[in-house]
Amino acid sequence: MENIFVVRPFSTTSIGWWYAERDQIDLSPSYQRKSGVWAPKDKAYLIDSIINGYDVPKFYIADFSYASSDLNTAGRSYAVIDGRQRFEAIFDFLDGRITLNSDMKYLADKSVRLAGMTVRDMEKEHPRIIRRIESFNLSVMSVITNQADRINDLFVRLNKSKPLTGAEVRSAMAGEVPRFIREIASHDFFVTAVGFTNQRKQHENVAAKLLIIEHRGSFVETKKTNLDRFVSEAILTESDFSRSAHRVIQTLDLMYKTFGHANLLLKSSGMLPVYYWLSREFGERSDFVYYLKLFEVFRNDHKSHPAVIAFNSVSRSTNDEFSYHVRHYVLREFILGGGQIDPISFSIV
């Protein structure tokens, strides 16, 4: 099939129509943010806008209803390119999962009190307004294409003025590296062991750090600009990322066993690349995680120890190459020393 990329208005459709078709909508293709970015009050504010007749921004969907496509990995008729949070807000309200905000006012008739109501309340007391919501027409653009890079590029362009995280932008880039990053981020280690959320693709952000460190064979700076460059330049300049990604997944398999579920050492992402590299060295030792936990006690009890001072100092800049090397060196010496570091002989070399 020749390359296709067509953007055109979807046939006029109402909220009620899309609600009925919600099982045919893939709300979480690879380039999308994770759900939960909008708070309930933000979702309720969108419903407020719809009830009061305000305009709602355009939705963009990949339309697979016209023909089969390799891009349709979820096997559904539509995939959201832009508008996921708005669709979720609408569906959550009609499913009865959110209430209208306490300061909500019905501008068409100020004597009508809708504040704090759920869809069930409104069906009993104001069914006419519910029908108005269901008949509200959404402006939807249909994107017909068989080119993944064009969908990803459209997502980035539509969100150019929005505060996308680096991980969200990298996920939408072309090439094999974003795919490997997503595969790493879906590992059970991220799903059950770490304590930080994935609402803004934080798991993918850490996965990108692990992949670049593994691929370079050493610690490197992992700030946004370096990660972005790694993903974009990889398309043209490098290859064999599958081998690096495989090694990352192998190490995560080991970490999943050694760290277990919801380990407090993993409540934030800053130390994870250091723990990853140490796992490559010591992960087979039965006492490995014990010494990592013991160091946190040692760090708290020996604040004036030169190793602790060095560790705490560089921990303020977790993405710097020097910070990685120092933290790794201190923890490595602590493990090799059986839970001790000689303050006299200790030095950063």
Secondary structure, 3 states (H helix, E strand, C coil): CCCCEEEEECCCEEHHHHHHCHHHEECCCCCCCCCCCCCHHHHHHHHHHHHCCCCCCCEEEEECCCCCCCCCCCCCCEEEEECHHHHHHHHHHHCCCCCCCCCCCCCCCCCCCCCCCCHHHHHHHCHHHHHHHHHCEECEEEEEECCHHHHHHHHHHHCCCCCCCHHHHHHCCCCHHHHHHHHHHCCHHHHHHCCCCCCCCHHHHHHHHHHHHHHHCCCCCCCHHHHHHHHHHHHHHCCCHHHHHHHHHHHHHHHHHHHCCCCHHHCCCCCHHHHHHHHHHHCCCCCHHHHHHHHHHHHHHCCCCHHHHHHHHHCCCCCCHHHHHHHHHHHHHHHHCCCCCCCCCCCCC
